[in-house]
Amino acid sequence: MALVVADRVWETTSTSGTGTLTLSGAVSGYQTFAVIGNGNTTYYTITNGTNWEVGIGTYTSSGTTLSRDTVLSSSLGGTTKINVTPGSFVFVDYPASKAVYEDASNIVTIPTLAIDTSGTDAQIAPNIGITGWNYSGLSKSITAEEATPNGLFISSDGLNMYVNGATGDDVNQYTLSTAFNVSTATFVRLFSTSAQDSSPQDIFFKPDGLSMFIMGGTNDTVFQYTLSSAFDISTATYASKSFSVTSQENAPTGLWFKPDGTVMYVIGTTSDAVFQYTLGTAWDVSTASYSGISFSFATQETSGQQVNLSADGLTMWVFGTTGDDINQYALGTAFNVSTAVFENSFYIGFQETSPTGLFIDSTANNRVYLVGSATDTVFQYNTATNSISAVTDVFNTTSNARVQGNLAVQSNAYVDGALSVQGNITTSGSTSLSTTSISATLTATSTITLQGTTTSTIALGTSVTSGTISVGGTSGTGTITVGQSTVSQTTNIQAGATASGSTKTMNIGTAGLSGSTTAINIGSAVSGATSTTTLNGLAVNSISAAVSAAGTTQGTATGLVSNINNVTVVTAAAAGVRLPTAVAGMRILVRNSDSADTLSIYPATGGTINALSANAAFTLAAGSTIELMATTTTQWYTF
């Protein structure tokens, strides 16, 4: 049905409470809600003395009723419904938050809205959900107090902020000079909770500030503290009250309470679920018992960190480190998490990629806060924003589309053309880059991580036929690790030349300047470790300590691969070894340690030793040592 607004609609109601209104008839001179039409919705305002409520309701002609579907604002704050009494007034009104107007500069202002083109006709409706949130630009670094923040809480008056974490095992308190504005926070004091738990995960306060609760990650237990002065943690003492949640979650991370203290909620990373507990005595955690009610959020998040519920219990938020987003759920029954249904999510990875703490005050706009261990910073977000949400099968523009802020794509994005990015690209899922040109310059602190699955293949420059591929900077002082696996693995650095006549050169540490030192280490220096180095060709400054000479011809002789060669076995008289291909200046030492047989030393094919004929062998007596030096690529001399 349609949203209908009509002039001069004003009736009284015979209803009591916060439910659907039964209409009693028009005030003199005004129309009844019948002009809205059966089943249609409209904007309404209710007044009852000094209390008022503005919202969207549905008129039903049968029974002449008006439901209170969506509360936009009320005198009680936020979206809380007021209690009406018989004789209260209800009339059609156009809320200022929904008004479209043109100012003196001919600029038309449209409040947050959604454009829905999925039906036959395009529709415009208010967008009051989580998709309209955005970062406010307000933040506070807490790294000086806590380097591993986990929990976050704001006092009910907005003048105190609390952060706890695993570095200090304590609660850090900050005062806010402007209520609910985290950028005005100043650290004032801390309170250690290490006597109860060495890995605190979250923190929560009773609305009057006289009770504090800590979610302990070491003991999987909620601990309760008493404060003699409201919200002043310097007056806190352990109340000797606790409750273990390990039967449901052995890696708890988040904690929340119903506003009246009769229900407690716990979230963790093991079960990917929110668990609900009933407190026999309000705000006494020692009287808690598992209610058997839970909700799995594994479809949206597999590393849940925090859970928050709205003041009316009809909305739940869960966030974690897998999606780097806040997931919103609608609860069919207030404060019963088993009735939760996923609605949408809000990406926060532009500010924090390792979120741990979340606090949402749903009683007013712009009170969403989070903290994380990647930045050690508290960020604040707006919930009432000027945004447009397009709900459509296809969004098409024939010209340019420009996003001056952040762009978050929850599904697939396809670019048929050039993609130019002047800022950051952040991906939390799989990213396929088939033909991508990146010409940007990385800053000194930039990090590029190419991390696939356990069987992924990552190729860099495999199609390059010319040009240079560089890894590491010319002024870099850090460590470059290639093939860092500590288990069985083969690391290949360059393949050999495969074309006949081709020469491939591999340089390692060849660019040292005069006065510099280049150290090349191969093999393990750890005592007891065994390293084997095999070089198919001559190994400079290397020793072959046990060579076995075999073969009595140049082609069958054992090839030498080291500068210094100790021939310990001569398999038969005149069995031989073969020198490597000569390079002018190359020197080879050969010792025949066999006590009985002479050793034949052959040059490489086409080579000559002393004045012997080409390819002829030099004879080395048993127990003798000889050094050979190449003067050309074919000539060797003994000395």
Secondary structure as UniProt FT lines:
FT   STRAND          9..13
FT   STRAND          21..26
FT   TURN            28..29
FT   HELIX           33..36
FT   TURN            38..39
FT   STRAND          41..48
FT   TURN            49..50
FT   STRAND          51..60
FT   TURN            61..64
FT   STRAND          65..66
FT   STRAND          70..74
FT   TURN            75..76
FT   TURN            78..79
FT   TURN            86..87
FT   STRAND          89..92
FT   HELIX           96..98
FT   STRAND          101..102
FT   TURN            104..105
FT   STRAND          108..109
FT   STRAND          113..116
FT   STRAND          123..126
FT   HELIX           130..132
FT   STRAND          134..141
FT   TURN            143..145
FT   STRAND          149..154
FT   TURN            156..157
FT   STRAND          160..165
FT   TURN            166..169
FT   STRAND          170..176
FT   TURN            179..180
FT   HELIX           182..184
FT   STRAND          185..192
FT   TURN            194..196
FT   STRAND          200..205
FT   TURN            207..208
FT   STRAND          211..216
FT   TURN            217..220
FT   STRAND          221..227
FT   TURN            230..231
FT   HELIX           233..235
FT   STRAND          236..244
FT   TURN            246..248
FT   STRAND          252..257
FT   TURN            259..260
FT   STRAND          263..268
FT   TURN            269..271
FT   STRAND          273..279
FT   TURN            282..283
FT   HELIX           285..287
FT   STRAND          288..296
FT   TURN            298..300
FT   STRAND          304..309
FT   TURN            311..312
FT   STRAND          315..320
FT   TURN            321..323
FT   STRAND          325..331
FT   TURN            334..335
FT   HELIX           337..339
FT   STRAND          340..347
FT   TURN            349..351
FT   STRAND          355..360
FT   TURN            362..363
FT   STRAND          368..372
FT   TURN            373..376
FT   STRAND          377..382
FT   STRAND          388..391
FT   TURN            444..445
FT   TURN            454..455
FT   TURN            462..463
FT   TURN            474..475
FT   TURN            500..501
FT   TURN            514..515
FT   TURN            527..528
FT   STRAND          539..549
FT   TURN            554..556
FT   STRAND          558..559
FT   STRAND          562..570
FT   TURN            573..574
FT   STRAND          576..578
FT   TURN            584..585
FT   STRAND          587..592
FT   STRAND          599..602
FT   TURN            605..606
FT   STRAND          608..609
FT   TURN            610..611
FT   TURN            614..615
FT   STRAND          618..620
FT   TURN            622..623
FT   STRAND          625..630
FT   STRAND          635..638
//
